């Protein structure tokens, strides 16, 4: 059987109020991702606070300056 590897990349800016919908959708998939990378360009830490509540492996990157 072939093991599928899935990496999910999410870029967000000031979306703490709705990032949970995205994470819930990922959590409920039948094929679980091997990596989830979130890049947050917001000027606050609210998105990070939401992400930390999830017990799934997430690499969170906070960019203070938009690129």
N, C-alpha and C positions, 0 to 999 in steps of 0.2 A: 504494500500500500504506500502511495506517495504521501509524504507529509507536506502539507501546504504551509508556506511561510508568508505571513502578511505583515507589512509595516504600514501603519497609519500615521500620516502627518496632518496636523491641524494648526492653522495659523489663525490667531484671534487678536482682536483689539477691542477692549472694553465690552466684553460679552460674558461677564461673570453670570449674569442673570439667565443665560440660555446654554452655557457650555455643558451643563448637566444633561441636557437632552442628547447632545452628541455622545457623551460618555455612556449614558444609559443604552443608547443604540449600539455602541461598540460592545458593551458588556453582554448584551443579549444576542449577539451573533452566534451562529453555530460553529463557524470557524473563528477561533480566537486568535487575535493578532500576537505575533511574537514581539513586536515593538509598537509603542505609541509615543509619538513625539509631538509635544505641544510647544509652539513658539508664540509667546504672548508679547505684543508690542504696546500694551497699555501702560499708563503712567501710574497705576496703582497695583495693589496686590490682591484684589478681590477674586480674580480668576484663579490665582494660585491657591487661595483658601478653599475654593470649591473643589479644585482638582485634588487637593490633599485628602479630602474626605473619601475618595475612592480607593478601595483596596485592590487595585490593579497596577501592574508595573507601568509607570509613565515617566518618560524623560521630559521634564518641564524646563523650558528655557525662557527666561524673562529678558527681553531686550528693552532697555530704557530708551533707546533711540530707534525710531523707525528707519529701516534701510530701504 
